[in-house]
Each structure stands twice: as C-alpha cells, then as structure tokens.
Amino acid sequence: MPHQMMNNLSLSTNMMSNMSLNATTEIPVSHLLLSIKESAIAGLVPYILLSFLLAFCSATVNYIMPFVFGAITATLVFEAVGLVASSWALVVSGVLELLILIFAIYGSAALLVKGLTQRLVLKGFGTPLFNVLLLGTPNSASAQSIGQEKKKNTKYAEPMALGFFCDTVASFIFAFYSFGYTKSFGLGAAWVSIITVAQLFSSYYAHLRQDCYHTTKFGLHATYWLIKAWDEFVVSALVGVDINVASGRVTMVGNWFFVMAGVVLCVGSLNTDVLELIHNMLFLLLTLSTIPQIPLQGYYIFFGVACCLFTAASLYGTFSRLINTIAEKSLIPVGPQPISSDQLKKALKCCRAEQGDPEPLPQTDQGSDTLFYLSNGVAALSALHASSSRTNPTFLHLTIPWVLISGAIIQVYVSRLQITEGGRFGSVISSIYVAVWATWTWFRFAGDMLQLSTEESYGFTAGAIALLVINAFLMLIAANRNLVLLFLTAVMEVVLVCFLLSTLQRLPYELEIAMLALLSIICIYGALASLVNCIFSQRLLPMGPPLRKEKVKQESAPELPCPVANSRLTSGLLKIAGLLKEGGVCGIPTDTVYALAASCKNPQAIENIYNIKDRPAEKPICICISNVEQLVAAKPPFSPLLWEFMRNVYPGGISCIVSKGDWLFTLGVGPAYDRVGTKDSIMIRVPNHTVTGHLCDITGPLAITSANPSGEPDSTHHTMVINRLGHKIQGVLCDGDSNEVVASTVVNCLKIDEGTITIVREGCVPAVKVRQIFDRVKNAMV
C-alpha cells in the first residue's frame, strides 16, 4: 500500500481531471480479496508466535495446556497456509479445532470436578511437564545485585507480558504494511483496534496493582497504535482519489507530542530495568519515524525498519516477562536497573526550588493523572492547524482520528481509571473534556466536510457557551488540586472561547494556535511530573500547591475488616492462637514477609487459604514449626547430612523440601497430612522470629504461605495484609514492618544424599550463601 500510494500520487494529476474527492473508484474483487488475505496473514503470524510461547510456558503448569496451545499453534499455521495455498490446509485446521474443543471439554470437566470435590480427580492438572522453578538459577551474582533484583522481580510482571505482546502484534502488522506487503489497511485497522483493547486491559490491570508506570505506558501505546491504525486507514481510503494526501499530512503536528511522550517514558523507565529502557527508546524511535514532515519516499521505509526493531524487542519482552513471572525469578535476563533510585531522586531534586526532602505525594494526586495529561496533550497538538489547512479536505479527514481517539475515546478510559481511584471529584474533569474534544472534532473537522448550515452552526454555539460555563466550575475543582491542573483548565477556557468564535465565523487563528500549543506544553510537563512523582510517591517535580485548601475534619478511625492483635502483648498472641485453633486463617509476621497461617489441626482452614489467595491448587503449602528439636522428636528417617544441613540453616530465611512420611503425624500435622506439601514431599520452615516461634509452640505446626493475593507483591507490613485480605481472614497479628521485602529461599533436599541440592526459589538468602553452607557441611561430614 505505501508503494502504491507513492505511485498513485505521481499519477494523481491526470486522475483528478476525471474524479473529485467524493468520487469512488471501482476496485476489482480479486484485488480486494488478495488484500484481505495478506492482511489476515500479517495478523496471524504474531499470534502463531504467542501461542507457541504459551505452549512452552504452560508446560510448567499442567499436562493439558501444552497440547491445547500446541493445537492452537498448528491451527493458526494451517489457517495461514490455507490463505495462500490450497484448501487442504483449512481441512487440517478444522480437525485441529475439533481437537481443541475436545481438550476444552475435558479441561472444563476436570476443573468443575475439582471445584466440587476440592481435589484433582481427573488426570492432567496439578502436575507440570517440568518445573521451571528448577531452571537457570544464577550463582555468580553478588548478594547486592540479587537483593536489588528481587525488589522489582517477577510478581510485578503479570500485566507486562500482555502489554508487550500487544506491542508485538501491532508493530508486526504495521511492518507488513510499511514494506508494501498489504495493499490496503482496512483489515489491518481491525486487527490493531482489537489488540489495542487488550492493551488497555493490561493498562487497567496495572492500574489495579497501583503500578502507575505501566498504566501510563500501555495506555499511551494503545493510544498511539489506535490513532496510527485509523490514520493509515484514512490514507489508504484517500489514495487514488485525492491529490493532496501528502500535502495534507505535512501540515499535521500531533505526532510530535508522541515524541515528547516517548521521552517521558524513557525517564520513567530509568527506575526499572534495561529491557524497559531499550523498549521505550525503540518506541521513541517509532514515534520519530512517523513524523509526517518526513519525505514520503523515506517515510514508510523508516517506519517499517522501526517497527521491525520494536517487534523484536516486544517479542523478547513478552517471553522474558512471561517466563520470569512463572518462575518467580529472573531466568530470562532483562538487565539491571539503569540508574539507582537514589541517584535518580537526587537528579530530579535539582529541578525543585525548595531545599530539603520532598513532601509525600498528596492523596489528591492520582495514578491516572499522567494518562489524563497525555491524552489531552495529543488532542490539543493534533487540533492545531493554520487557517490555510481548513480548506484542505485531506487534512480534515486525517485529523479526525487524532483528536477524536486521544481526546474522547481514550479519555473515556481515563475517566474509568479515575472512578476506581475514588478521588473526591472522581472523573469530572476528564469526562467533561471527552465532550469538549468530541464536539470539537464534530464541528471543526467533520462539520466542514458535511457543510453545516448557519442554523446548525448556532447549535454548536449554544453548546460552546455551555462548555465555557462548565469549564469555569472545573477551574474551581482544579484549584483544589495543583497549579498545573489549574493552568490547564484556564488555558482550556480560552480554547473554548476560540471554539465559540469559530461557530460564529469570527475565529482569530493566531490566538487558537498559541493556546493549543500552550495547552500541549502544560500537558507534557504535567505528564512528566505526575509520572515521576507517582513512581516515587514523592513530589520530586513541582506541580504547585492547591490555591484552595479545605479543612479536614477529624474523623474516628475506620472500622477494621478483621480482628487485630499486637505481637508485643501476650494477650495479642493468645488471641491469634485462639482464632487459629478455632479453624480461622490469620495473617502473622515471620522473619521474612507476612504469611497467612492455618492450624494443621483444621484441614478445612488450609483449604480456605487457597480460596482467600486465589492460589492455584497445584501450588503446595508448607508447614512452620518453632525449632529443629520438634523434628528430632518426630524421628523422621533423615540422613546425617540432611540433619546437619538443617541445623546450619534453621532457624532462618531458608525452607527445606524433604520427603513425606508417617513421622509427620508424630510432629502434629495429623489431619492436614494430605493438605500440605505434595504427594511425596513437604517444605518445612523454621522462622528466626520470636513471635512466630511462640505462636507455633502454642498452636502446634502451622500451614503457612505468603499473605498476598496470588500473583501480587508480598506483604511487608501488617496494614498491607489488612487492606488486601482483611475482609477474607479472621485476624492479623500486627508486628509493623517485616524484616525482609521478599520471601524465604526454597531448597530442594530430596537428593541431598546424592551430594546435590537445588535452589527452587531464591529469596532473602542468596543462592551463593546457601551453596556455601551446603559445601561446608558436606566437607565436614567427609
């Protein structure tokens, strides 16, 4: 299509003598079908790659899913072959789809039976083909680097894999289009629009996890892809009937805001890892490649090359985030943190006029603010145009998706985010601005093409007056937030005055250009400051104080969702012990992070832990005891080497996996024998924590697991347990901040008599130190 566009533009002078802008050209059916087939292949290929990755990754979960995703991969391959070859490939894909249906029915039945019986009755679920946790544990890293990695590793990655994959699909389709493989972008626009919805879901999920960086990143990427998709769709529709396509694009400046937004993301990623920084730098290159002022001869070549590079980085990001999330450690390298948090904070503090430590982020600041500023900035700069552009129909066609998508469609999503944040004024400002930009697009761009009558224009005049009055009230709301938002609403008031004058045919274009440019500048600063301040939860970049400060009424402390107890009081310890003995599930402190605990005397309480955490049934729960002497009294058949190793690591932040046996009944596990560990093994924790030890002495062995919803960060303070799980559990033993930010290191000791141990999960104790202890013990036993 891009090459066809350049050829058509060179011939358009002759064609314009026979057709007008509103003329239609007859396209051969065979050409249309070929374009659809080529566009379908461009979309199928990245999905083939994803299903192959999922087939590999699902092998770490159970036996069924690898075959399901393998069949999906083969189906997509034969579907693609069927589009370019004979129909036999479609027959094969139909057979594979039937196979997928059979697997789906079996899987549904297995999960249904599991839900009814709380057991994995049907085969195929619960046991993976291989354990990815046993792969690739690094031994050469320093303890310091390991600690830094763990603070930002794995559990934060769940929405990232989806976001990276959406980037892979979108950039792959645009690469096919840029190099001329597809002749039209009609089906491509549909592909990209669908994947954009998925990317907004990944942004929303990051928002629920209070991850403002990925909320912003995936939201901005979704905005960019959706705008570019419909921009190219309009271009492909105009090629051959409009001589001014190239000249219309040259006058557009909205893409420059995406360039500035790309720089903002690069700054935000300095606090993450090298992969994020490289990915954001390639996105910046991508935005530079789509600057409309680039000559048409090199535009699509530059864009295609940038898409290829971005596709490769996104595919690697998809694979690395997915594997690292499953493994809960960094198996696939993503690189270290480019700049330490302290260095970045120090550099940003230089931008502040005030001296001293920056104040904490006010509650009025929201994680969605960055996306709010970005969406309005794109719309403002895209709406900017000279008076001469108003007579260019191509410019009017091309500008519609830029203003409508960013200012209205994406801002509806921003409004939804602000509602979930529960701010006092909710989504009032963003919701009103949805109406502003939608009305602006309808009148200023679509209206000129529809040739609205004078009477119809007066209807927009009345609407402009209403928006002026409403925006005045929005300025009062902004005065309660910060100066940046107040400036934005004040400039928007002048912009609305310009809109009102345009409905009366009295618009001073120079004033409108100046106000829209100023609005975009305010938005880019607001986006940068909001993102940086939200990442560090501090006012590192000034946003200005609120002009109106309201008096906060002293309110009584809110009622807690569950009983709490003080770990420093004996009565508090006895209270939690009583709840555990009664079959309750409680949050307790350990020597690492907070844990959910249930008494081994109450098997149903252990089952409740799975429901409370939404924990997969195939993930076993370990037991916790107060000291090694309890194990000695149970007389398990451990080898001297295992006993000596345990005495060297207990108590502490190391958990050992050993063989199950009847000795667990002597230990006191009793009724919970089948509910803890796996069929053949059990993991034992002996925390180096006085409170936990005394609690186990009172209650007997406890079944414990980390006190967080499955897949979310560990709880490092009792308030995190209360806020996230308090409505589901029966009590919390409050002990303040945890000693560590990550869980214990898990060591597989099943083959210790053969002279080997395996680091299943690297936690607060570095793998290097564990192996040093084992080597020392083993050498001493010789």
N, C-alpha and C positions, 0 to 999 in steps of 0.2 A: 504493500500500500504506500509507504513513504516514497519508493522509487516511482511508483505510478503517479503520485502526487506531483513530483518534480517534473515528470514528462508532461502531465496534463497542464501544469501551469505554463509551460513553454508554448503549448498549443492553444491556450485559452482565448487568445485574441481572436482567432478565427472562429472559435466556438461561440463566443459571445455575440457574434452577429446573428446567430440563429436561436439563441435562448436567453432567458432572463434569470434572475436569481430564484424566482419561484417556479422556474421550469423544472420538469422532471425528465430524467433520461432513462431510456429502456435498457435494462441490464439483462443479458442472456441468462436463462435459468441455469444452464450448466456452469456458468461463471459464479453465480450466486451459491450453488451447491458446493462447488470446489472451495470457495472462501469459507463456508461453514465447516467443511471437513478439516481444512487447515487450522482454523481457529480451535476446533474441538481437540485436535492433536496437541496444539500448544497448551491447552489446559490439562489434558490427560497426563502428559509426561511428568509434571511435578507431583501429581497425585500418585503416580506409579512409584516415584522415589519415596514419598511419605509412607505409603502402605508397606513398602519393603522395609523401611526403618522400623515401623511399628511391628512388623512380623518378627524382626530380630529382638526388639525390646520386650515384646510380650512373652518371649520365651523365658524371661525372668519372673513371670507371674504364674503361669499355669501351662498345661499341655494343650488346651483347646485353642487359645487365641492365636498362637503362631500359625496354625493351619487355617484359621479364619482369615487372617491378614495375608497369608501366603496365597490363598484362593482369590482374595480381592486383588492382590497384585497381578496375578495371572489373568484375571478377568479384565482388568484395565489394559493390560498389554494386548490381549486379543481384540479388545474393543478398538484400540488404536490401529492394530493391523487390519482389522475389518474395514476401517475407513479408507485405507489406501490400497488394499489388496482385494482378494475375493471374499465371498460371503461365508466361506467355511470357518473363518476366524470368529465370526459372530455366533455360529453354532456352538463352537467350543466355549465361548464366553457364556452362552446360555446354560450349558451344562455346569460350568463352574458356579454360576449364580444359583443354580439349584443346590449345589453342594454347600454353598454359603448358607442357604436357607435351612438345610438340614442341621448344620453346625449351630445356627442361631436357635433353632427349636430345642436342640439338646442343651445348649447353654442356658436358655431360659428355664427349662425344666430343672436343671441342676441347681440354679440359683433359687428357684422357687422352693424346691425341697429343702435346700439349706436354710432358707428363711423360716420354714415351718418347723424343722427339726433342730435348728441351730447346730447342724453337723453337715459335713461334706459327704453326703451319701453316694452320689454319682461320681464316677471317676473323671479325672481330667482337670479338676480345680483343686487348688490348695498346694500343689507341689509343682515347682517350676522345672523346666528342662535343665536349666543350670542357674546357679546363684551368682548374679552379677556382683554381689557384695564381696565375693571371694576373689575378684579380679583386680589386678592393677594397683595394689596399694603401694605408694611410693615409700621408699626407705631412706632416700638421700636428703630429703628436705629438712631444713632446720626447724627446731621447735617453734621459733618465732614465726616463720612463714606459714607453718601448719596452723598455728593459732589464728593468724590473720585470715587464712583461707576459710577456716571453719565458721568464722563470724558471718561470712556472706555466702556460704555454700549451700547447695542442694535445695533445701526446703523452699527457698525463695524462687526456685526456677520453674515451678509448675505452670504459671501462665506464660512464661517466656517461650517455651517450645512452640506453643500455638502461635504466638506473635511472630516468631522467627519464620515459621512455616508459611504464614500468610504473606510475609515479605518474599519468600521464595517463589510462591505461585505467581504473585502479581508481577514481580520483576521478570520472571521467566516468560510470561505471556507478552510483556512489552518488548523483550529482547527478540522474540519471534517476529513481532510486528515491525520493529525498527529495522530489521535486516531484510524486510520485504517478503517474508515467507507467507504472511497472511495479507490478502488484498483489501480486506475491509475489517473494521474494528467493531462491528455490530455484536458478534458473539463474544468477542474479547471484553467488551464493556460489561456484558452479563457475567462472565467469569470473574472479572475483577470486583464487580459490585457484590457478588456473593461472598468472595473471600474477604472483602472489606468488613462485612457484617461479622464474620468470625473474628477478625482482628479487633473490632470494637468489643467483642465478648472478652477477649484476652485483656484488653484495657480495663474493662469493667471488673474482671476478676482481680486484677492487680489493685484496683481501687478498693475493693472489699478487703484486701490484705494490707491496706494502708501503705501501699507502695506507690508514692506519687510519681516517681521517675518512670516506671513502666506504664503507669496510667497515661502519662503525657506522651511517652514515646510511641506506644502503639496507637493512641488516639490520633497523634499527628500523622503517622504513617498511613493510617486508614483514610484520613482526610486527603492526603496527597494522592494516594492511588485512586480514590474515587473521583477526584477532580480531573486527574490526568486521563482516566478512562473515558469519561464523558466529553472531555475536551477533544481527545482524538476521535471519538465517535462523531462529534460535530464536524471535525475537519474532514473525516472520510466521507461524510454525507455531502459536504460542500465541494469537494474536489470534482472538477469537471464541469461545474455549473457556475463557479464564481471566480472571477479573475483576481479578486482582492484577498484571497486567503492568506497569502504570505504577508501582504501589507497590513492586513488586519491583526495578525499575530504580533508583528513587530511593535505595535503600539501598546501591547499588554505588559503590565509590570507586576502583576500579582505573584509571579513565581519568585521574585526577589525576596519576598517575605519568607518563603520556604527556605531560601538560602540562609537567611538570618536565623530562622528557627533551627536549622541544622547545626549552626554554630552553638546555639543554646544547648542542644542535646549533647554535643561534644563536651561542653563544660560540665554538664551534669554527670556524664559517664566517667569523668576523671576519678570519681569516688567508687567505681565498680571494678571492672577488670579490663584487660587488654582487648578481649573479644568485643566487648561493648563499645569500646573506644574506636576500634577499627570499623565495626559495623556502622557507627554513627558518622565516621569520616567518609565512608563509602556512600552513605545516604546524602551527605553534603555534596559529594561529587555528583551524585544522581541529580540533585536539585540544580547544580550548576549546568549540567548537560541539557536541561530543559528550559534554559533561559531563552525566551522567544526571539531575542535580538541576535542569536547565533545564525549565521547564514544557512539557508535551507540545505545547501549542498553538504554541509558537515553536521547539521543538527541531529539527524537520525543515526548517523554513524557514531557520533559521540554518545548519544543516548543509549544506543544498543550496546556499546562497549561497557558503559557504566552499569547497565542492567545486568550484563554477564558477571561482572565483578561482584555486584551486590547479591546476585543469585547464589554465587559460590559461598560468600560469607554467610548468607542467611541459611543455606542448607547445612553448613558446618555448625552454625549456631543451633539449628533445630536438633541435630544429632547430639551435640555436646550437652545441651540443656536437658534433653530427654534422658540420656544415659546417666548423667550426674544426678538427676532427680531420683531416678530409680535406685541408684547405688548409694545415695546419701553421702557421696564423697566425690572428689574431682578425678574421675577416671579419664575423661577426655579433657586435655588441657585447654584452659580458657585464659591463661596468663595471670600475672599478679595485678594488684591494684596499681594503676599508673602513678598516682600521686597519693601519698598518705593523707588521711583525713585531717590530721593536724596541720600539715603543710598547706592543704587547700583552704582550710579555715583561715590560716594566717594570711594567705594571699588575698582572700576575699575581705578580710577585716580592713585591709588597706583602703578599701573603697568607702569605708564608713568615716564620717566626720567625727563621730563620738569616739572617745577613748574608753578602754576597759572592755570587759566581757560583754558580748551581745546578749540582749534580753531573750528569754524564751519566746517561742512563737505564740502569739495570742490565739485564743480559741476561735476568734472571728475569721482567722485565715484558714482556708480550706485547701485540701489536696487537689481539687479540680480547678483551682484558680488559674494555673498555668495553661491548661487547655482552653479555658474561657478567653484569656488574653490572646492566645494563638489563633483561635477561630475568628475572633473579631478583627485581628490584625490582617489575616489573609483576605477577609471580605473587604476591609477598608482599602487596602492597597490594590485589590483587583477592581474595585469600583472606580478607582482613579483613572480619568481619561481626559484628554484635551477636547475642546469644543469641536474640533475638526473630526474626531473619531465618531461623533454622534451620527454623522451621515454615512458611516461605513457599516453596511449591514453585517458584514463578516465579523467585525469587532463585537457587535451586539450579540450575534449568535454565540461567539466563543466566550464571552464574559459571563453569560448566564450560569454555567456550571460552577465557575469560580466563586461567584458571590452567593449563589443560592445554596450550594453544598456546604461551604465553610460557615457562612453566616446564619443559615437556617437549619439545615439538616443536622450537621454535626453539633450545632449549639443546642438542639433538642436533646442530644445525648448528654451534653454538658449539664443541661438542666436536670436531667435524671440523676447524674452524679451528685449534684448539689442537694437534691432532695434527700438522698441517702445519708449525706453528712449531717443532716439535722440542724443546720445553722438557723439562726433566728429568722432571717429573711429568705431562707431557702433559695429557690431558683428564680426569684422575682426579676432580677436584672437580666439574666440570660434569657428568660422566657420572653420578656418584652423585646429584647434585641433580635430574637427569632422573627418576630413580627416586623421589626424595622427592616431587616435585610430582605425578607421575603417580599415586603411591599416595595422596597427599593428596586429589586430585580424585576418585579412585575411591571412597574411603571416606566423606569428609566431604560430598560433594555428590551424586555418583551413588548412593552407598550408602544415603543417607537415602531417596531415591526408590525404590530397589529393596527397601527394608525388610529389610536383612540381619538374620539371626538372631543370637542371642548367640554361638553356636558359631562362626559365620562372622566375627563381630567379633573373636573371640580370635585368629583367624588374622592379622588386621591388628595385633593386639597383639604377636605374635611378630615380625612384620616391623618394627614401630616400634622394638622393642628392638634388632634387628639394625642398623637405620639409626642408632640412637644410638651404638652401638659403632663403626660405620664412621666416623661424623662426628667422633668423638674422634680418630681417626687423621688425618682431614682437617685437624683443628686443628694437628697437628704439621707437616703439609705447609705449611699457611698460615704457620706461624711462620718458615719459611724464605723467605717472600716479603716480606710487609709487614704492618703493623699493621691496615690497613683490611681486608684479607682475613682476618686472624686474628679481628678483631671480628665479621666477617660469619659465620664458621664457629662462633664462640662463641654468637652470638645464635641461629643455626640449631639449635644443640644444645638451647637452651631451647624453641625452637619445636617440636622433635621430642619433647621431654618433654610439651608440651601435646598433641601428637598422640597420644602414648601414653595420656595421661589420658582423651582423648576416646574411645578404644577401650574404656576401662573405665567410661565414663559418669561420669567424675569431673573434667570439664574446668572449670577456672576461666577463664571467658571474658575477664575483665578482663586477666589475665596474657597470654593469647594475643593480644588486641588490641594491648597495649603492645609485645609482642615483634615482631609482624608490622609494626607501624608503625616501630619502631626499625630493623628489617631493611631496610625500604624507604628510610629516611633514609640508612643506611650505603651502600646501593646507589647512590643518586643522587649522593652525594659521590664514591664510588669511580668512577662513570662519568665524572663531570666531570674528576676528577684524571687518570684514565687517558687520556682523550681528549686533554686539553691536553698532558700530558707526552709522549704518543706523537707528537703533531703536531710538537713542537719538539725531540724526542729529549733532553729535559732534565727533571729533577724540579722543575718550576716550582711545582706544588702538592704539598704533603707527603702521602705515603702511609704514612710511618712506616718505620723501619728494620726489618729482619728480626730476630727475637729469637734465632734460631739461625744463626750464620754458620759455614759449613763451610770447612775448609781446602782451598784449591785446590792440587792437585798440579802441579808444574812439568812440563809435557809438552813434548816436542820439537815443533818447528814442523811442521804437517801438510804432506804432500807436495803440491806444486802440480800442477794438472792439465795444465800445459804448460810448456815451457822458458821462462825469463825471462832478460832481459839488461838491464844497466844502461846507460842512454843516455849517462852521463858517461864511460864507458870505450870506447876504440876497439875493444877486443875484443868488447864487447857489440854495438856497431854492426855489426861484421863478422859476428857470429853470426847476427843477424837477416837481414842481407843474404844470407848463405848459405842460410838457410831459404827466403827468397823466391825465390832463383834455382833452388832445387830444386823449386819448384812449391807451396810452402807458403803459407798465409794467416796473417798476423801482425797483432797489434794494435800500432799505432805512435802516438806523440804528434804533434800538429800545433800550429799557432798558435791553434787554437780548441779543439776537443774531440778525444778519441782516435778513431782511424779504423782500420778493417780495410783491409789493403793486400795486393795480389797483383801479381806482376810481369806486365807486358804481354807478356812473352816466353812466358808459360804461360797460354793461354786457359782451360784447364780449372780453373785456380786461381780465375779470375774467376767461373766458373760455380759453384764451391764457395762463394763468398761469398753467393750467393743462397740456397743451402741452409742455410748457417750462420746467417744472419739471418732466415730465412723471409721474405725480401724478395720482394714481388710482381715478376713478370718484366717488367711494363710500366714499372717504375721504372729508369731508366738509371743507370749508374755512371760517374763522371767519372775523368779522369786527373790525375795530380800530377807536376809537374816541378820542378826546383830553381830555375830562373831564366828570365827572358824571353829571354835570349840563345839558349837552346836552341830557342825558337820561331823566332827570327830565322834561325838556321842551317837550319831546315827549310823556309824560304821559302814560307810559306802566302800565298795571294793576299788579304791583308788590306788594307783601305783605310788611308790615313794617319791618319784619325780613330780607327779602331779601335786601331792601333798606339799612338797617343798616349794613348788611354784606358787601355790595358793597362799602359803604363809608369807611369801615375799610380796604379793600384790594385794592381799587383804589386810586390813580394810583400806579402801581407796577407790579411785575412779576407774577401775577395771572390772569387767564382768567376764566370767569364765563359762564356757559351754562345755558340759560334761555329760556322760551317759546317764540315762534314767535307770531307776531300779527300785526294788521294794524298800530300799533304805529311806526313800522319800516319805513313806508312811511313818517311819520312826522319827523322822525330822519334824513331822507335824503337818505335812502337806495334805495327807489323808484324802478327803473328798474331792480336792481340787486336782488330783493326780492327772486326770485327763484334760483339764482345762488350762494347764500351764505347760510351756515348752512345746516340743514336737512329740511325735510318737516315740522317738528313741533318745531324745536329748533334752536337757534343761539348762537354762542360763541362770547363774547364781550371782547375786550382788551382795556385797558386804560394805555398805557405805561407811566412810570415815566421818560420821556425823553423829554427835552425841544424842540429839533429839530422835533421829531415826532409829538408832540402836536401842534406846529406852522404849520406843514405841513397839519395836519388834519383840522385846522382852515381855511386854505386857500382852500383846495380841498373838504371838507366835508368828510363823513365817507369813509374809505378805506377798501378794502378787502385785507387781508394780510395772508401770510403763510411763513414759513422759506425759506430763499434764498439758497437752495441747491437742486441738483438733488435728486429725491425721493429715499430714502434709504441710502443716503450718509450723512457724518457728517455735522453739522450745520456750517454756515459761521461765523467766528468770526473776520473777517477783510474785509474791502471793496475790497482788492485785490483778496480775495477768490471768491467773487461774480463776479468780472470782469473776472477772469480766467476761472471760471466754467460755467458761464451763460451769460457773456458779449455779446457773438455773437447772443443771442436769445432775449435780452431785449433792452429797448430803453434808459436806463440811470441808473446811480448809484450815490447816494448821499454819498459821502465819509466822514467818521467820524472816521477813524482809528480803533483801537481795540475795540471790543464790551465789554460791562460791565460784561457779563457772558459768559460761554462756553456752556451752554445748554439753551433750550427754556423755556417758561413760564410754570408754574404749572396750569393744567386744572382742574377746579372744576365743577362738575355737580350739579346745584342748582335747578333742576326740582322738587325735593321733599323736598325742604327746609322748606316748611310749615308743613311738617310732622316731622320736627325736625332732618332731616338727610341730609347730603351732601356726595358726592362720589368723591374721587380723581381719575380722569380719567387718568391723566398723571402727574407724579411727575417730576418737573423741577427744576428751580433755587431756588424756595421757598420750603423748606422741608414740607412734609405732616404733620409732627408733629406740625409745626408752624401754618399751615392752620387750623388744627383742634382746636388748642388753641384759635385762633382768633374767630372761629365759636362758640366755647363753651362760650367764654367770652361775645360775642354779644348776644347769646341765653339766657344766665343767666341774662344779663342786661335787656332784654325785658320782663322777667317774673314779 
